[in-house]
Amino acid sequence: MAINLATKYSKQIDEVYTHESFVAGKANGKYEFTGVKGVKIYAPVTVPVVDYTRSGTARYGTPTEMQDEVQELVVSQDKAFSLTIDKGNASEQMGTKNAGARLRQQMREQVIPVQDKYAISKYIEQAGKVAGVAAAPTKTTIIGMLSDAGVAMDNALVPTDGRYCFMGATHVGVLRQADAIVALEGLGTKALGKGVVGECMGFKIVRIPDSYLPAGCYFLCFRAESVVNPHKIHDTKLHQDPPGISGSLMEGRFLYDAFVLGKKADGVYACVAANSKQAAPTISVSGGSATITSASATKILVTTDGSDPRYSDTAQTVTSGGTLTVGSAYNLKAVAYGAFTSDVAAKSA
């Protein structure tokens, strides 16, 4: 691209419209990643309640040692940028490229959108419930779709506080025209947070650009406690006249990731086009061998201990049609990934 040396150029810089992070501040901050690349989260497994027996030595039931499942969260995104402003170019452009201001512009236009889009895509991929719907929301159906998300969380005993819904601008416009609503702002404007434009069906509605959601995803609902968005490194540097450069050098490095917590996954709900949702795997067992199939899947995860393969560190990766050796007693679960994640299939004996 050209460097346009000014003769009668305006002193005003024309910048792209930007927005601060939509995701920041809307995640579980209880997990400490400082000094480590990842953390393992232990989830104790409880046992069913049984009838009390008034005789014998096991009146409360057979004592069972508490087991646990492990989810490992490993930070994978390591991004950076490097940008210079030559002192000669800056002086001949009437000083319009102020390095500090341009560094902030770089963050708003490039870094923050990349991080937000990544986090949203990971929340959708790892959602506890991916609901496939036959058609895109309309003003007569969108309230019902949001209600379905709320009902799913209510039935899973997800607390009602801290619930958000990330919805593209187009469908927020549809929501505003919904038959049951006069104006979205009228649904509840108390204590609106950053990016929140209203409240509906118990969710704080966060209007985001349509491009922040993957094609075919209509909205994402989640409770802040259910997701983690660690940022291990968030560094920006501004160097004046570093070795080899006459002018300013701007650098940034960002080590981050986004996860859904397995035991709180019921608090994450993605509404997507049914024809984009991956088919659930089929599991067939014969002669001590299990075959797992899901046509066109990009990846299939399988566990043999009954843990949820989406969040378990015991999950194994297989391709469609792949096999695993199992014994006469088994507890298999499998999930397939494509445009949107499938339901979890199970088979035990």
Summary of the structure (lengths in Angstrom):
residues: 349
radius of gyration: 25.1
end to end distance: 64.1
largest distance: 98.2
contacts: 1050
relative contact order: 0.16
helix: 21%
strand: 35%
